[in-house]
Each structure stands twice: as structure tokens, then as C-alpha cells.
Amino acid sequence: MALSRRTVILGGAAAGAATAATTWPLAALAAPVRGPLHSDPFTLGVASGDPEPDGFVIWTRLAVDPLAEDGLGGMPSRAVAVDWEVAHDERFHRVIAVGRASAWAETGYTVHVVLHDLEPAREYFYRFRADGYLSPAGRTRTAPQPWADVTSLAMSFASCAQFEHGYFTAYRHLAADEPELVLHLGDYQYEYAAGQYVIPGGNPRNHEGPETVTLANYRQRYAQYKADPDLQAAHAVAPWVVVFDDHEVENNWADEVPERPDPNFLARRAAAFQAYYENMPLRRSSIPRGIDMQLYRRLRWGRLATFHMLDTRQYRDDQGCGDGYKDCPAALDPARSITGAEQEEWLLEGFRRSTARWDLLGQQVFFGQRDSSSGPQRVVSMDAWDGYAASRDRITRGWVEAGVRNPVVLTGDVHTHWADELKLDYADPTSPTVGAELVCSSITSTGDGTDVAGGRHPWAAWNPHLRFYNNQRGYVRTTLTPETVTADFRVVPYVTRPDAPVHTRATFVIEDRVPGLHQTADNPTPGSVTALHGDLGAATVRQETVRP
């Protein structure tokens, strides 16, 4: 078969076409004897992640019936042998590594293979085989050596994909861009049962099963998401680096404190962590131990960039004043932290040791200040860094004092695109700009949204560091070079029906050693509508108000 890279990555992954792929021989492996599997087990695609200079993780999960209520995908009650191979080329003519793993019920029939001894800064292709069935192929790559001079990196980041609120078309467009690296900043899946989180006009798709509480619930929910062909395409195109936010467990949880009183919350958290690890291409260092999971970590991309991936859920103090938007004294308490002391010191030490051109913080909730009140009160989100202002101040001053060359914060969570400049003193508009924040919109969460003419939120009138806002779904596509970071805010006009087109709504550039943002393009959709309010819509959610 004459296959282009685009055919392998987009066509095969999108269709889940393992049957077509079975025409490709596994030259380096003897075909295993067909077992009792009655249909293709590779219904959930493939993925890779956490690239290092000598290797990466490759992942798959077996499920002949993805939506089975017990979360085990209709698999037989036995271990299943899964063969894997890695090649230099997309047709697998130059296979360079092969092996066999076992998929067990105890880990949800998932497979994590950690590769070592590969060449740095190189593209690879991988696939799996079980009981005579062949998976779709995925593309991945190793990171450059830490001392390597890297001329560019194409990286996209995304968050917040509520399956019920729309189709994952933005993931399909992200895959078509063919990035070299993808960051997912949280809310990969949502916990609600059908009818609990409804957008105006009704949800175009429904969750299967109850609200996720048990391990079986979470496994079933991940299977429903991973069966989506557009998400499979995004996973298959490049290695992912992932961190969770709140909905992977439940809305707005904080360490051991649930959103609502729940005596079984810690058991729920342990189940959610187990399912998250099972379904993500994570290294063994992230295997959960009960209610604990090591998720914050660093990824170096030569001399060009260091990614500091943060966990702002597992160690935080509870939100002040009962959460929500408040003028709350607890938000200014210097003893409170959103990262916990140990992670904070790890991050500050990383700043002190950094020699990268760009230091990027991949994290979950809005970092810069967003004061929703034009009056003397400071009314801010208790769930964001605004609710932990002293914690934010220590981190910001930490990178300034360490002489970090170019700090950039990458953020998800808020379901809208934002670009803002970071300050040491937000009360003083003349305070020096010391960094920049790029915030991706949601893939689907809160539904279609609207374009915002002029790209300005009303709050920017008294928060002048807020440079851009748009209320459409999408993701952010970036290009890093030694001289600049260029960020394209990619949007789709609708998600409540499939196959939406995509365009770049705005482009911002961050220049080396010049803190702040320079807008180079503004491309509104014809007939754009200006949003004149703060709320993102009247989505019905138990005790949840989604705000920009």
C-alpha cells in the first residue's frame, strides 16, 4: 500500500481502521495465534507521550466493547499478549525495536511501553498487535539532547473537552497541523451523568453511565472519549505531555476536599487517579499510590525550551470563602498555596538552574489577575491563581530573581482564549511586565460560543494587562524559535455539529528578552458578535458556574 504520512496519521487513526492496517505485515514478529477475541480490540486507538532524548512511552488499551459498564471493554478474563514495534518509517520497512507486553484486567487492559536507547531528536512510528488484530499506526519522536541547539519546535496545547457539549473537530484540526509536541492541560474528560451539565439548546451527545465515582465508571468514561476518531487522530500525530485539572476527578476539588461533602471522596480520588494513569501515555514514575500521584515534572527540548508541567489540584489549600468569584481576605493569605510547598520549591529550583531560551509553565488555571469588579473591591476567582495571590507572587518573583530569560505560562480551564501580560504588581498599571500568559479555549466545553469583535473583554478596561479574549472553541498552535514564540489562537465556529472549519482568530508574538505580547494578526469571523458579559453561557451544572 502506498501510504503518505497524512494517510497513516489522519486516515487510519480517524477511521479506527485496524482492519485495513492488517495488510501491513509485522516483519520482525511471528504472528500470534488468534485467541478468543471476537472482534478488533484496538477500538481506542494508540498514543505516545513524555518524550526524552533516548525514548518515549507508547500506549494502547484493548476493548472489544468500549462502553461495557464494568469498564473492562468486553475483554476476556485473561491476560492478553500484545506485541509492539517501533520503526523509522511509516510503512514499517525499517523496524528498529519490537517486544511483547501483557494487558491485564487489573490495569484496565492498558499497555504502557517505555522505550529507551533510541536516537535523540528523531521521528518514529509505532503500532501494536493482539490476537491477530493490528492497531492503527502512530507517529512520535524523541526529544533533543539537553545541550542541542534547536532551531524550532511546533507545539500545540489544548484543554477542556466535554464530550456532551460537541464534536471534537478541533482535535482533528490540531492533528492536521502535524505538531511535533502536544500539551494537554486538563479536563480531558468530564465526570457528569447525562443531563447534569447541559448547554443552551441541549447537548448534541450524551455520556454513557452514571456520574463517575468508581474505577469502573471512570474506565467506561475514558473509553467513550477515546473511541472518538478525532481524539484518536490527535493522539496518533505526536507525543503528548499531559496534566489533569479538576474534572478528571470532580469539579473544583482541592487536595482532599471535594466540591460537595462526600465521605467517600478519597476512594473516588484514588479510582480517578488509577483510571487517569491507565488511559494516559505516562511513565512509571506517575503510577498512583492510593490517593497520591506524581504528576509535576519537567521536559527539556534542547537549549530551546524547558516545560515545567505543574499540578495545581493535588496539593492546594481549599478555595477561599466557599469558592466562586469573591472579594475574599483568604486570597491574600501568604500561608496559602496552590502548588504546595514541595512543588513550589521544585519549580523555583528549576528556575534557578534553567539555561533554556524559553521556560514554559504548563498548568491548569488562570495565572494573571482578572478582577471582575471595576470598583474598589477585588472580585476574583477563588479557584484560579487569583485565589492564591501570595503563591503567584512567590512564583513570579522567583523567576525574576533567578533571571529566567523568557517565562511563558500556558493555561487551560476557562473555556475561552486569552492572552495577557504578567506583572509583579497588578494594582499598578505601570508595573513592569515580567512574562506572558497564553490561555487556550476549550475543545468543546460550553458549546459553540461566539466570536468577540475586537478581541477585548469588558474587564480589560480596568485590567489593561488582559490583551486578548475570544469566546469560541479551539486550541493554541505555537512555533518556538530562539528568537520568538508565535501563538496562533485557532478557533472553530461551532461544535454542536461535526466538520466545522478552522481558522486563526489572532496571532501574538513574544520576542526573546522582551517580556510581553505583540499582536501581529486579528482575523475575526465575518459577522462576529461582541460578548458584553462575563459569563460564558447558562449551562446547567450542579453548583458550577463557568466563568471566563
Disulfide bonds with the S-S distance in Angstrom:
Cys321-Cys328 2.02
